[in-house]
Structure formats: structure tokens, C-alpha cells
């Protein structure tokens, strides 16, 4: 819970409450009758503007068509995206960092960080906690959860030592333990069809696990020579239609998808835009080069044919495609069949092959041909030759023909026959003709191709079928002779109660795996791509519209027509999965981001509407509407900002930045009207006077600078309040805009003239001044907020409601408290509320006191509380 406290000291509550403040006259009677009772009013959490995206993934899921589940701060949220209403599970007391759905989709498990983090299993519809448990092995935090396919077992991953614990969640019992080594685990998932198998993934690793009755057995994945060992960000189970098996695919930090089979990287799908464009360009260049080579080869072959016709000799290293004249061929070509042509012939022959090996293409030629070239190749195509060869050729044909006999064989013998034909070949005139429809007279057999040692072999269009070993790898699994489920064997107390619902769930899982596979990948810039046919040679890649940066989670709807996406910069949006990609994404959640340990400090309320404005270290300025429960406008700022205020007429917005600069913006458009650099350290407070004529900025340089705004909306410094020896925590204007009270990091309360900036050294003279707001953590009306065991850094801010009968406080432990105002009794009672997981930095009531808004420093969330009277 670190925060920027500047020079603020840790001093005890006794010292703080011992400070004597002048008692306002109107409180003299209040002191006598005030017993410090709890307020009758209470707070009800109505809406959370937030999403934990900075360091978590796979944390937004569809509950059904109308509801989605995610978490922010210490609160899992069920958000009805149609009605824009939320329900909360509030049993966690620290940052929620992981979750997983039970196969039934009506139960969810969530976990948190902390010294002794807990796992909660609860009902999504009623938010009822069904089971709560932990284990000392998981101390520090639980980074991932996964239900088994039956929903009876739950795997939890520890943050500190990457420990793995298998639970029977209904019995709150740890069954087995395992460890993965030093690489951080990001997530885990079970096989959807195998109860005893699950996968973990994360930094530089993927690990496949098997559950036995004695232990957890793991096997590290093999990346191979092509896959890069790198961070695996996400995982999905996919079905391979060829092998009818389920495989796992992981998304990498480089933008590739790795498909895993038998714990090895089976396929790599490059998805990142630059890689995809580069790959496409390379393919186009390669295709163009191949076409150029083909054209060149065709020209060379034509020249060779002409040379052969003139010189009447054989030419080595070329493919001839001569066609005889109308007469049938009577001779063999005289060329030596020494090499294979590099390209396909440019002409096709319409006659049968003239050599004997073509009469039986699937057998080895054992003799050289002895028939004269002048005879026809075959009289009966279906019979064997009648003449017996006298000698064997010196070499065997290297491969069996892979094309139809109507075309020229793709390979030729690599050596010259030992004997020559007895007659001279008759000279034929080759002419270009088209192939006939005449079918071959012989049929290829099913025999395997003969292996060849030739280095000039050209791959044919039909590849020989590859055979793989079917030998099963040894595993640690033992045969299950009992017939009991894995859970029943591991936990004797569990009863074997197979239900119809379990059977239906298993059938549903099987049907889901048979659906057409679609997979998405996540990139730092927020691009979204839809992949189809990922097991085909050409994977279909469709870019969809996105509205986020660095996507953290993607989930499909039940009908696979939509996907819910979440990004690191605090957005949750829904997209349509269509190739037209016409409609813009629907923003469901817009919030601040705590990426890079960014903090949220700036909060301001409008004077006549249920609107608010926030700003923080994520360089965002957000305008929200309490009634509509939505962020209506967002603006990107130039740098980190720490404070914000709205003018009384609601036309201007003032912003104080981390670098000591300030801005004045239009409240409607959020456009900049004026900007100045006034201090070296951050501006911690921005505030308008009630009459709107003065704008004050309190800084960590220990000053309060007062400005006037001219008709051209420019800021003009007219005085500075100097006297504090520590940074400004907060300050208030009087209702008549004449005075200022302020408190600093050394717990000093000072009073000033708003006109001259002069300090009043006698506070008693101002004891009856009516203050427009009360945001000081010290003073007579609030000295009862400090508990005996607190120190000065524990309470960050306070705010009084407009009716001046309630006071809200925010502390370092994520708690919001509600007191009766004034809090003049040291034993004053309060109502406490949880939800924030970090120090609560600001709290402000709406203009009518019906709402209270609070901001979480490190959780980056805005909580909207309804004040119930």
C-alpha cells in the first residue's frame, strides 16, 4: 500500500487529538449531548467504475447473454450489460487476482493476494459463498485457478513459489501438492475431456500435468528449433479435426500462436500484424520468383527442342515433350534419361508412352527392353510383355510414377541403358497439341514408393503418406480398477454421486468441442484478429475493431457471435465476430488504469448535477454520470495528474499535474483553455472558491497559489499563501470566499486571507467562520475520527456532506467510514465499508448528499455509494 506521502510524519493519534482547536460557538451545545453514536444513514455500494487489467489476464467472462463477470479491487462483479446494473461478491478482503468458472457456469471460484490469501467458491446468481478455504503453501497470493471437467476438483497456483495445490473444494481439503520451479506461472487450465490432465503456462514455459493417486506429475513442454522460448500470455483448447483430438494453443508475447501436441510445439501461427504482412510479402515475392523461373525454363526448353530437331541428338538435363505426327510412335527417343527436368514440360503428348516400363509402372524393371523401337509399345495394355529381357539395366527407376500415364513421367532413369536400340529412330516432328481425354490402360498399385538417393528429386503434387509411430509413451498413470472417479479415489470422504446433470454437462462439453474452432490473439497495441480454419494450410485471418490497449482477456458468447474483451488501460468492450467488421465495439466498462503502479488521486463533484470528474497517474481525465452509471467522456492528458476541480457554474475544470503544471479546460468539451508551469513538484490540491472568482492550487512545494480568471479564460496569479513547512494535504474556502484553512504533511493547520494571502496567526478569531466544505483531516469538528492505534498517515482524506450531518473518512487499509458530524467525541462510533484493496485517496459527496464517491489509489477504481437514509 505504498503512496506518495511526501514529508508526512507518522505520529500517534494521542498527539493528533491533543492539539487544541478553537471551539465554534454552534458546537458548544453539541459537545454536551453528543454521545458519539453510529449514524442512522448507511452506504450501499451501487456501482464500480474499474477493472483489474494491469497484471491479470483471462478475467472477463460471459455468465450468460446478458451478464458478464470480472473483478476490480477486492470485489468480483456481475455486470448486467443490458440494464447497466451490478451485483457484488464482498467476502474478499484484498486484491482479487484470479477466477475460474465451474462447468455448470453458475458457480465461480475467485482468489486474492495477502499474507494468508483465501479462495472463495460462490454462486453467481445469488452471490452466496459456498466454500471458503486456503493453504499455507499459497501464502502471498493465488495467481490462477482452474476447475476440473467434472467441477469436483480445483487447482490453485501460488504466486510466491509457483506452487501447485489440488483441492476438493466442497470439503475444503488440499489433496496433492506440486512445484514448477522459478518461472512465473500466469495461468492454468484443465483438459476438457480428461479429469487427470491440466496445463500451466507463463514466463518462458508451458508445463503439462498428470494427476495420479500419489502425486502431481509434470512434464515441461519442448519448444523445438522453430518455436522461441518466451512468455506465454494465454491459452485455449482446440480440436484437431484430422486426429479428432484436443490440443492446446498458447498466445505468445511476440504475437504468435503455438499449437501443442504431445507436449511439443506442433505448429506456429504468426499473427502479429508486422509478421503477417512480412510473411505475405515474402510469399508474394516467392510466387513471383517461381513464375519467372518457370517462364525462363520454358524458354530454355523450347530452345533445346529446336536444337534437338536440327542436330538429331540427345541433350542431357532437359525434359522433352515431343508429340509425333498423326502416325503412332514407332521409336524411342535417343536422348539419355540422365537427369530430371527442373520444371514441368511446356507441352503435353497425346499418345501413349513408348517405353516398356510404362506398361507396368508399379513394378521394378528387372531387364532392359529388347523390343525394337519400331514396334508399338503394347498390343494389350493389361498384359505383361511377352519377350524376356536378357540383361538388367545398370540402375533402377528411382520412384514410381506419381502422375497419370497420359502425362510424361516425372522422373527418368538416372543412368544410360547398357545397350542401344537395334534400329535407328525415325525422325519425328514435334508439334504442340492439347492432351486427349484418353485414360491410361494401367492402374497404379498401392505399393509404397521406392526410396531414392537422387539429390535432384522434385516433390510431386501428391505426397506419399507419412507414417508415425503409435508407440505410447510411458506415463505415471495406474489403471483404475475400482471404477471410482478421480476425486473419489483421492478423497475417501467424497461420495460417488453421479447425477444426470453431470452426464448432461459432459455431453455439452463434447458438443462444444465439436463446434467450428475460432481463436483470438492479444497484442500490445490492442489489435484483435479472428482466426478460422487454423489447422488448414491457409489460416483465415480477419482483423476486428478494437477499443483497448494491450488486451488482457477475450471470451466468446455461447453462440460465438460476439466476444467480450478487456484491456490493460481499463476498458471492457464487446465486439461482433463477423467478417464485415462494420459495427463499432460496445463499451461496457470505462475506467482508470493502474498499469505501471499508477495511482488515482483526483476527484471532483459537480454543484448541481450527479456528475463527477476524476484524474490520475494514467494520464486520463474522465467525466462520469452517477444517475446513468457510466463514463460519458474521456480525455487523454499530457502527463500524470493528481488533482481536479469544477467551477461553481460548471463551465470550467482545473487540473493539477505531477510536474507542477496546471491547466484550465472547458467542462463540456474538455478542451484546454490555458496551461502554465507554476511549481517544481506535484499539485496535490485544486479548488475553486464558492463565488468562482478564485482558483487555488496547493503543491508539494508547500505553497497555495491563488489565481483569478479573466474574460478570455486565462489564469492570472495574484497572490501566494506562504508559511507551511510541508506539502499541502488539503484546504477549504469559507462560504463567503474570504478565508482559507489548510493542513500540511506535518499536521499543521493554518488560516489565510483569500484576498491577500496573508496568514492569520490567531485562529480563535476565525472559530465561527462558516466553511463551504470540510476536507481537513484535523480540526475541532473531526478530532474524534482518530482511533487510539492509528498514526497520522492512516487517514488520507475526509469529506462532510452538504447537509453538514455526516462525515466520510478514507484510510490506508481500503476502508470507508461514515460518522455523524461533527465528530467531537473521542469514542465516536462509525460504520465501516470494504471493497477497495488499496489506500483510499479521496471521498466526495454529491451536491445533494445522495451519493458518495471514493477513489482507490492503487486499485484504480471509482466506487459509487448510495447514501441510504
N, C-alpha and C positions, 0 to 999 in steps of 0.2 A: 504494500500500500504506500508506495513512495509518492511524494508530491513535492511541488516547489513551495517550500516554506520560507525561503529567504533567510533572514536573521531571526526568525521567530524562535523564542526560547521555550524549553519545556519546564514550566513551573507548576507547582501543585495548586489544586483547587482552593486550598485554605488561603493561599496568598492572594488568589484572584478575588475571593469573596471577602477578604479583609479590607479591600480598598473601599474607602468611604466616598460615596457619591451623594450629592445633594438630593434630598427627597422632594419631589414635586408636590405641591400643595394638594393636588387632587388625589394623591395616593396615601395621604396621611390617614384617612379613614379606612382605606383598603387594607392597610397593614394590620389593623385591629381585627378585622373579620376574616381575612384571608387565611384559610387553613391548608392551602396547597392541594386541593382535591383534583382528581383527574377531570379533564374536560368532558362534557356531555357529548360534544361532537366527536366524530371519528373520521378516519380516512379509509377510502376504498380504492384499491388500485383499479383504474379503468382502462388504461392504455399504456403500452410501452413502445416508444419510438427507438428501436435498437435491434441489432443483430450481431452476434459474436462471429466476426469474419476474419479477425486478424491472424489467428493461429489455429483455427479449426476447419475441418472440411467434412463433407457428406453430412451436413447438419441441417438441411431443409428437406422435408419430405411431405408428400401428399398423404393426408389422412383419408380423405375421400375427395369427390369432385369439388366440394365447396370449402374444405378446410385444409390448412397446411400446418405443419409442426416445425418449430425451430426454437432457439433459445437466445436469450440476451441476459447479461449479468448473471444472477443466480436464479433465473426464472425460465423454465420451459413454457412456451407459448403455443396455444392452439388458436390459430387466427382464421376466422371466417372471412375469406377474401370477397365474398359476395356482399355481406352485410357490414363488413369492416368492423367487426367486434372481436374481442379477445377473451380467452379463458386462460387461467394461470395455475400452474402447479408450484406451490410455495414451500415445499418441505426442504429444499436445499438451502444451505447457509453460506455458500461460497460459489465462485465461478463454475457454471456448468460448462463442461468441455467435450462431452461425447453423448451419443444416444444411439439406440437401435430399436427398430420395430419388431415386435413379436410377429410370427407368421400370421396370426389372426388379424393383424392390423388394428386391433382395439386395445392393445397393451403395448407400452413402450418402457424401455429402461433408459435412465439418464444417470450420469455420474458427474463428479465435480473434482476440484482440487482442494487442497487443505492438508493439515497435519495428519488427520485421520479421515480421509475422504469417504463418502458413502455412496452407495448405489441404491437408487430408488426405482422400483418397478411399479407402475401405476396405470390406471385406466384412463384412456384418452377422452372418453365421453364424460365421465363423472369427476375426473381429476382425483380419484380416491387412491391412496397409496396401498398397494397390495403386499409389498415386501420392501424392507429396508435393511441393508447389511453392509459389511465392509470386511477387510482383512488387512493385517499389519504389513503384509507383503506389498500392498498398494499404497502405503503411506507416501504422501506428496502429491498424489493426483492420479486419476484414471483417464488415460488418453483415448481409449477406444473400447467399444462394447460390440458383441455380436451374439445373437440368438442362434441356436441350432435349428435345423429344419423342422423338428418337432416342436420347438419352443420350450422344451423342458430344461435345456442346458444353456448357460450363458458364459461366454468368455470375456474376461476383463484384462486390459493391458495397463500395467503400471508405468507412470512417467519416469520415476527416478532410475530404476534399474532395468527397464524394459521387461519386467516380469510378466508372466502369463499365468492367470488363475482361472480354472474351470469351476463354475458354481452350479449347484442345483438351487435356483433362485427361490423356489417355493419353500424349500427347507432352510434357506439362508446358510447353506453349507458349502465350504470350499472342498472340492473333490480331488483335484490334481493341480500341480504346480509345474512351471517351466520357465526357462530364461532364454533370451535370444542373443545376448552379447551387447556390445557397445553401441550399435547403430540404433538410432531413434526409430520407434515404430509410430507410424501415422495412423494406421487403421487396420482393421481385420474384417474378415467375412467368412462365413461357413459356405461349404458346398451346398447347393440347394437340394441335392439328391442323396448326399451321404452324411449321415449323422456324425461320423467319426473323423471328418476331414474339414479343416479350415485353413485359411491363408492369412498371413500378416505381411505388411508391406510398409516401406518407409524410406529412410535415408540410405541410399546405396544398397538396398536389398529387397528381395522377396523371399519369404520362407513358407514352406508347405508343411502342415502339421497333421499328425495322425493321433487320435485318441485311443489308447489301449486301456486295458483294465488296471494296469500298474503305473503307467506314466504317460506323459506327453512326449511324443517323438517328433522331431522337426528335421527338415532337410532344406538346406539353402539352395535357392534357385541358381541355375547355371545360365549366365548371360550369353556365353559363346563369344566368338570372334567378331560378330557383326553388331551385337547389342552393346550399348555403352552402359557401364555401371554408373548409375546416377539415381537421384531421388525419384521415387515412385509416388505420385500425388494422389492417385485414386485407383479404384478397382471396380470391375464389373464382370459378372459371369455371363458367358455367351455360349450358344450352341453351335457346334460344328455339324452342318447337315451331311457332310461326307461320312464322317466316322460315327455320327449320331451320339456324340459325347459332349459333355460340358467342359469348356475351357475357361480360363481366366484371362482378362485383358487389363493391363495397368496403363495409366497415363503418366508420362514422364515429364520432368521439368523442362526438357528440351522441345516438347511438343510432339513427341512420337507416341504411338500406342504399341506396346509389346504384348503379343499373344503368347501365353504359356501353355505348354503341353508336356506332361510327364516331368514337371519341374525344370523344363528347359525352354528357352526363348524360341518359340516355333515360327513366329512371323513378326516382322516390323512394319508398321503402317505409319509413314511420315505424314503428319497432319499440319504442323505449323505452317503458316502462310508462306514464309520465305522458302522453306524447304519444299513445299508443294509446288510453288512457282518454278523453283530451280529444277525440280525433278521433271516438271512438264516441259520446260525449255530444253533440258537435256534429251528428253525423248523425241521432241520435235527435231532437234539437230541430228540425232542419231538416225531418225527415219529419213530425213533429207539426205544424209550421207549415204545411207543404204540405197536410196533411189538413184543417186548419182553414180554409185558404184555399179548398179545394175545396168544403167544406160551405157556406161563405159564398157562393161563386159560384153554387152550385146553387140556393140560396135566392133569390138575385138574379134568376137566370134564370126561376125559377118565377113570380116577381112580374112580370117583363117579359112572360112568356107570357100571364098573366091580363090585363095591361094591353092587350096587343095584341088579345086576344079582345074586350075591351069597346070599345075605341076604333076597331078595324078599320083601324089604320095600321101603317106600318113603323116600327121602332125601330132606331136606329143602335147599333153596338158591342155586339151580342149575337148569340148563336147560337141559332137556333130549331130545334127538333126536333119539329115537328108531324107527327102521323100522321092521315091522312084517315080518314074512316069507311069502312064496308065497300065503298063505291064507290071506283073508281080515281080518282086525282087528275086533274083536268081543267084546273087553272090553275097558274100560277107564283105564288110568294109575291110580295107587293107591297113587301116590305122592301128597302131598298137594301143591297146587299152591299158595304158600305164598309170594314168592319174585320173582323179575325179574332177570334173569341172567345178569351178567355184560358184557358179550361178546356174539357174535353171536355163534350159535351152530356149532359144528365141522362137523356134519353130517346132511344130508337133507333126509326127508322122501318122499317116492314116492306115498304114499296113502293119501286119504282124511283124514281130521281131524275127530276124533271120537266123539267129544263133540257137543252138540246141538247148543251152541251159534255160532258156525261157520256156521250154515246154514243160519243165518241172522246176519252177523257181524255188521251191521249198526244200529241195534236196541238194546235197553236196555233189558237184560234178566230180566224178572219180576218174574220168578218162578225157582225153582230148577228142574233139569232134573229128570224125573221119569221113563224113559225107562230103560230097563235093558242094562247093558253093553254088553251083548252078541248079541244084535241086531245091524244091520247096522245103521250107523249114519243117513242116509236118503235114502228113496226109490225114492223120486222125489226131486232133489235138488232145484227146483224152487218153491216148495210149503212149506207152514208153517207146523210145527209139528202138528200131529193130536191129540196128547194127551195133556191134560190140566194140567199144573203144579199145584201142590197142595199147595206148600208153596214158599215163596220168599227166595232167598239167603240173607245172612246177609249183604253182600256188593255188590256194583255194579261194573261192569268192569270199570276200570279207564280210558281207552282210546279205541277208535275204532281201529280196526286193520289197520295198515298202509302198510302192505305188501300183496302180493297176497296170496290167500288161499292155494296155493301149498306149501307154506313155513309155518313154525311154527309161530304163533302169537308172536309179540314182547313183549307182556305183559300178565300176568296172574292175575286172581283174587287174591287180597291180603289176603283174609281170607278163611278159610276152610268152605265148604258147611255144612249146619246144619244136613244133613242126609247122610248116606253112601249108596253105591250101594247095592242092594239086593242080588247080586250074587258075588261070588269071581272072581277076574280077572284071566283070563287064562294066564299063564306064556308064555311070548314070548321071542324069542331070537333075540336081536338087531343085525343087521348087517349093515355095511356101504355100501350104494349104492348111485348111482347118481340120481338126480332128473329127473322126467319124463317131458315130454312136455305137459302133460295133463293140460288143462286150468280149472280154478275154475268155479264152476257152479253158483256162485252168484256174483253179481256185487256190488261194493261199491257205496253207495249213496253220494250225495253232501252235506249231513248234516255236520255241524261243529263238531269238536271233543269235547267230554265232558271234562270239566275241572277236573283235578285231584289234590288231595292233597298229593299224594305219593311223597316222597323225593328220591325215587330210580328210578325215571323215566329216561330213557335213550333216548336222542334225536334220532329220526329216520332219514332215508335218505331224506324223504320228509317232509319238514317243513310246518306247517299249514300257510296259507296265513295270513299275518298281515294286520290288518285294521287300518287306521289312520283317524283322524278327518279331515273333509273337511271344518270345520268352518273357514271362513275367518276372519283374524284379522282386527280390525278397523284401518282405515287409515285417514289421513287428506285430502285425495283427495275428490274433489267435482265433481259431474257429469258434463260433458261438454255438455251443451245443445245448445251452439252456433254453434258447428260444426267447429270452428276455430282451428288452430294449437296452440300449447302451446306458441310459440313465438308471434303469432298474438294477443293472449289474454293478454300477459304480456306487449307487446309494441304496442299501438294503431297505431303508425306511420308506422309500418311494413305492407306491403301489402301481402295479401294472393295470392301467385302466384305459385300454384302447377305446376311443369313442368314435362315433360316427363323424363328429366334427373334425377329428384328426385325419380320418380317411378322406373326407372331402377336401381338407386343406392340402393333403398330399397330392390329390388329383388336380387341384387348382394349380399347384406349383408345377406339375408336369405340363399342364396346358400352357402356362406362361412361358416355359422354356421352349415350347414349340412355335411360339409366335415369331414373326419376322424380326431378326435382330437389328437393333439400332444402337449405336454407341456415340457418345459425345466426348469431346476432349476440351480441356480448360487451358487457357493461355493467359499470360501476364497482362496483356492488353485488353482482355475480355472478349476476344472473338469466339464465336460459337459455330461449330460445324456439325452437320448431321451426316453420319456415315451410314451407308446402306451396302449390303452385299459384301461385307468385309472379308469373306472367305473366297470371293471370286478374284480373278486376275485383275480386273479393273474395279476398284472400290469407288462407289459413288460418293462424292464429297460436295455437300451443299452448305454454303455459308448462310447463317441466320443472323437476324438483327439482335444486337446486344445493347444493354444499357449499363453495364458494370465494368469494373477494372479488376483484373486478377480474380477469375471465378473460383469459388470455393466449393460449390455444391450444385449438382444438377439432378433432378428427379423427374421421371416420366409419370404422366397421368395414367390411370388404369386402361384407358382406350388408346394410349400412345399418340394422341393428337396434340397434346400440349406438354410442356416441360416447365418446371419451376426452377429458377436459377438464383444463386446468391453470389455476391461478390465481396471482395475484401474491403471495398470502400463503403459498405453498409447498405447496399441495395439488395432487395429481393424482388424479382420480376418474373412474369410468366410470358412465355413465347409460344407461338403456334409452330407446329412441326409440319411445314409444307414447303414444297419446292418453289412456289411463287414468292414466298417471303414478303408479303405485301404489308401486313399489319404491323404496327409498332408494338414493342413489348409493353405489357401492362404492369406498371409499377405498383407493387403491393406494400413494400416497406422501403422507406427512405430514412436514413439515419446517419449519424456521425460515425466515423471510423476511429478505432483505437490502434490502428496499424502503426507499428514503429513506436509503441508506447505513447501514442498521442493522448493527451488529456483534454477533457471538456470542462471549461470554467465559465464561459459567458452565457448568461440567461437574462432576458428582459421581457416584461409583460406590457401589453397594450393597456391604455387607460379607459377605453370604452367598449372593447370587444374581447372575446375569448380567443385572443391570438397571442402568440409568443414568438420570440426570436432567440436563436442560440448561435454560438460560435466557439471554435476550439482550435486545438493544435493541428487538426486535419485540414485546415485552411478552407473550411466551409462556413457559409452563412446561410442559415435555414430559417424560413418563416413558416410557422405552423398554425393550425386552427384546432382549438380544443373541441369545439362542437362537432366538426366533421371528422376529427381524429385522424388528421393527415397533414403531411408536409406539403404546403401549397407552392412553395418557391425555394429554390436553392441557387446559391451563387458561389462560385469559386473565388477565393481570396488570394492575394499575392503571397501571403505567408501566415504563420501561426498567429492566432489572436486569442486574447484572454478575457476581454470584457466587451459588453454591448449594452446599449440603452436606446429607448424610444422617446421621442419628444412628446409632451403632453397633447399636442394637436395631432399626433400620429402621422406626421408627414416626413420626419427625419429620423435617421438611425445613425448613432455614433458608435465607432468601433475602436478599441484599443488593442494594439498589436504587441507581439512578443519582443520586437526590436525597439520599442519606444516610439513608434509612429502612430498616428491617429488618422481616421477617415470619417467623413460625413457623407452619408448616402441617402438617396431618395427611398422612402419607406415602401413605395408602391413597386418601383422597378428595380430597386437595389443598386441603381447606378451611382457611381462616385461623383460627388459634388465638390469635395475638397479633400486634400490629403497633405499631411505635414509630418515631419520628423521632429519630435519635441524632446525626447529623452533617450538615454542610452539603454535603460533596462525596461522590462515589460510594463505595460499599462494594465494594472490589476483591477481598476475600477473606472467605469464610465457612467455618468449620471447627469440628467437634466434637472434644473430647478423646477418647482411646480408652475411658475409663470412662463417657463420655456425660454427665458431670456439668457440664462446662464448654462453653460455646459462645462462640467468639471471632469478632470481626468486625474486619478490617483495612480502613482507609479511606484516601482521598486527603487526608484531614486529618492524616495522619502518625501516627495512633493505632491501637492494638489494644485494643478494648473487650471485656472478659470478662464473661459473663453466666452466671447459674445459672437453671435451670428448676424452678419449684415444681410441686406436685402438681396444680394447676389449669392447668398448661401455660402459665404466664405467665413472661415474661423479666424477670429482676431483675439489674441491673448491680451488680457487686460490686467491680470494680477496672478500671483502665486502664493499659496499658503506654505510658509517655510517654518519648521520647528520640530517636526518628527525626526527621531534618530533611527527609525527603522521603516520598513516598507509599509505602504498603506494597505490595510486589510479591507476596510470599507468606510464609507462616510454617508451622512444623511443631510438633506436640506430641511430647513424649517418650512412650515406651511406657508409662511409669508415670503419665502425665498430670501430672507435677510441673513440667516445664520447657517453655519455648517458645524456638525460634530463628526469627529473621525477617530478611528482606532488604528494603531500600528502594530507591527510584529513584535514589539517589546511590551505590548499590553498597556500602552499609554493612550488615554482618551483626551483629546484636545478640542477646543471650541474656537470658531473663526467668524470673522465678518465676511459675508459673501460679497460685499461690495468692494472692500479694500484688501481683503486677505489678511487683515490684522488678527492676531491671536488674542483671545480673551483669557487673561490669567486668573480670573475669579469665576469659576464655574457656577458658584451659587447664584450669581446674578442671572444666569440663564436656566435656572432649575424649572421654571414654569413655561419655557418655550414649547410650543406645540410642534412636534416633528412630523413631517409628511410621511416618512417611513421610519421603521426601526430595523436596521440591519447590523448594528454593532453587537459584537459578542460580549461586550462589557457595558455596564451601566446599571443604574438602580432598578429599572423595570425588568432586568434579565439576570440579576445576580444569583437567582435560585436555580438556574439551569445547570450549574456545575455540581457534579457528584463528587463525593469525597476522594474517590480513587482516580479521578481524571487529572490530566495535566493540560497546560494551556494550548497544546496543539490538537487536542482531541475534537473540539467543536470548530468546524470550519466556517459556518455561516448561520444566520438566523433571519427570520422574517416575520413581521407582525401582519395580521390580516387587516383589511380596510376598516372593519368594524371595531378594531382595537380590543378584541376579547380573546384572541387566540395567538399563540406564538409557535412557529415551527422551527426546529433546530435540526442540523445535519452534522453527523460526526464522521470520524475516521474509520469506523467499523461497518459502514454500509447501512447504518440505521437512521431513520427519520423519526423524530419525536414530536408530539403535539402536547402543548401546555395551555393552561388557562393564563391569560395575560391580565395584569402584569405578574411576573414570576418573582415574587418578593419573599417567598418562604423557602428557606434553605432545604427543607424536606419536601419540596413540591413534587407531586406525583405527575406522571405523564403516561401517554400511550405511545408505544413503540411499534415501528413497522419496518419490515425487512424487504429485501428484493435486490437492492444494489449490492454488488460484490466488491466494491472498492470504496475509497473515501468519497463521500457525497460532497460536492463542491459548492452547489448553490441550491437554494429553495426560494420560490417566489409564489405568492398568492395572486390569483386573478383579480381584476378590478372590483368584482363584487364578492370576492371571498368564496366562490363556489368551487374553485379548483385550486390545487396546489401542485406546482411543477418542481421536480428535483432533477439534478444532473449528476451522473456518476463520473468521477474523474478518470479512472482507468477502464471502466466498462463501456464508456462512450454512449450511454443510453440516457434517454429522457423519459422519466416516469410521470405519468399524468394521474394524479389522485383526485378522486371526487370527495368533496367535503360533505359528509352526511350530518345533518342537524337534527 
